[in-house]
């Protein structure tokens, strides 16, 4: 096979992958099942057959809400708001990664912010999970994932997701995020300890496009945003 033929074959394979992933626009569970090598011998996921049952149910419900809103690419859709309160160690960080990677792969020029209750949690758990699962995803070649940003190659400033600390004095990092023809999204890990001020500022990014906000955490407090929305 000549080099030119190899290039043509590679382009055709990429076009096929784009078409395949595009089918998962309203099917996050389909994306997770189809874009990772579950059960494939010799891979990191050889011993696993897919996400946990509770993760599957959440991804199914998320897909239902996408279809219900029927975003047409022009008129703003009502925000999707999801919250999960649970104990430690059930896989919330993995779910965060699934949601972020699905949004980034299926919605060109989307913009997202991911945060957690502490910088250590954000760096070593939440964002680390995104980096891990990004490396395992078949869409990995489309993106560059660093400690500071996950972005589409060639569109660093318009198609990205970034980690941000949730200290009140950093609330400006959650402002001005808009994606009128795609999705502006926020993910809050260990949301019990995130100040209300951060959530108030983030609301400004849920006014256009097909916006989404996700609150995950252990119910360690009887006050705050996570407590109010879950209980």
N, C-alpha and C positions, 0 to 999 in steps of 0.2 A: 504494500500500500504506500502510495506516495505521500509526502508531507502535506500536499494540498488536499488529498483525499482524507487524511487524518483530521485536518482542520474542518473540513465539511462535515465529517462524522461527529466531531466534538460539538460543533454548532447545532447540529440536528439533535444531539442528545440533550443539550441545554434547553433547546426549545421544547422538547418533550417534557423535561422536568418542570419548566415553567408552566406548561399546560396542566401537568399533574397537580402541582401545588395550588394552582389557581382554583381547582375544583374544591379545595378545602376552605374557601373563603368563609363559609358558614358552617364548617364542620371541623372544629378543633380536635375532636376525638379522632376523626379520620386522619388529620394531619399527624397527630402523635403516633397513631398506629402505622401510618404509611411512610413516615419520614425518618424513622429510627429502625435499626436492624435488630428488632426483637427476635430472640431465638436463633439468630444466625451463628452457626459454629465459627469459632475463632474471633468473635467480636466481644466487646465489653458487655453486651446485652445478651450473650448466648444463653444465660440461665434464666432469662425473664421473658414472659409472653406479652408484656404490655403494662400499662399503668395499673395502679390498684383500683379496686372496685369503686371506692368513694371518689377517686380522681376521675374515673370514667363518667360517673354520674354528674359531676360538676362540669366536665367538658361538654357533655350532652346538653345540659341545661343552658350553658353559655351559647352553644350553637343555636338552640331554640330561640333565645333572645335576639341573636343576630338576625335570624329569619323574621321574627316578629316585627323588628324595626324597619326592615326592608330599605336600608339606606340607598338612595339613588345616585350618590356621588356629588350631589349639588345641595339639596335641602338638608339642613341639620336634622339629625336623628336624636331622640331622647337618649341620654347616657345609659349605658349598661352599668349597673351597680351590683357588685357581688361581695359578700363578706362571709368568712369562715372563721369560727372560733373553735379551737380544739386543743388537745394536749400536745405535748412535745413529741417529736419523732415520727409523725404519721406521713410526712412527705409533702409538707406545704412548700418547701423550697423547690422541690422538683416540679410541683404544680406551677409555681411562679415561672420557672424556666419554660415549661410547656406553653403557657399562655403568652409569654413574651416572644418566644420564637415563632409561634403561630401568627401572632399579630404582625411581626416584622416581615415574615415571608409572604404573607397573603395580602398585605396592604401597602403598596408602594408609597413612599414618602410619609409614612406614619412617624410620629414622634412620641417617645415615652420617657417616663421618669420612674426609677425604682428606688425605694428607700427602706430603711429598717429602723428599729428603735435605737440602735447604737451603731457607730462606725464599724466596730469589730464584727457585729452581726452582719452588717451590709457587705463588708469586704470578704469575710471568711465563710459565710454561709449563703446569703442570698445571691450576691453577684457571682460568687464562686460556682454556685449551682448553674447559673445561666452560662458561664464560660464552659463548664463541663458538658452540659447537654448540647450547647452550640457545636462543640467539637464532634459530637456523636451524630449530629443531624445531617441528612443528605444535602441540605441547603447550605451547609457550612462554607463552601467555596464562594458563595454570593457575598458573604459578610466578612468584616474584620472585627474581632472582639478583643479589646484591650481592658485594662483595669479601669479605664475612664469612659469608654464608650463602645457600644455595639452599633456598627453602621454598615450600610450597603456600600460595596466598593464603587467609588466614583460619585457617591452622593452623601458624603460625610456630614454636610450641614443641613440636609433636608430629609434624611431618612435614617433615623437613629434612635437609640435608647441609651440613657445615661443613669448611673447611680448618683444619688445626692443624699447628703446627711440631712436629718430631719430636725436639727436644732432650730429653734424659733428664729434666731438671727440669720438663718440661711433660707428663710421663707421665699426670698426673691428667686431662688433656684427653681421654684415650682410655678412661677408666674410666667405669663406670656407664651405658654405652650399651646399652639394651635395647629390643626391639620384639617383645613376646610374640606378637602377632597379625599381625605383618608381617615386615620384614627389618631386622636390624641389620647394617651392612656397613662394611668398612674397605678403603680403597684406598691402597697404598703405592707411590709413584712413585720411581724410582731407589732401590730398596729396599736395594741393597748397603750403603749408608751409614747406614741407619736402625738405631739401637741396639737390642740384644736386649730391653732393658727395656721399650721401647715395645710390642713384639710380645707380651711377657708380659702386660702390662696389657690389651692389646686382646683377649686370649683370653677375658677376663671378659664381653665383649659377644657371644660366640658360643655362649651357653648356652641361649638360648630362641628361639622363633619360627623363622624360616627364614634363619639367618645366613650371611654370605658374607665372605670375605677374599681380596683380590687383591694379589699382589706382582709389580710390574713393574720392570725395571731393566737397566742395562748391567753385565755381570759384572766389576766393577773390583776386587773383593776375593776372596781365597780363604778367607774366613771370613764368619761372620754368617748370618743367617736365609736370605737369598736364595740364597747359595751352598749351604747345607745342603739346602734343599728342591729345588733344581734339579740339583745335582751329587752 
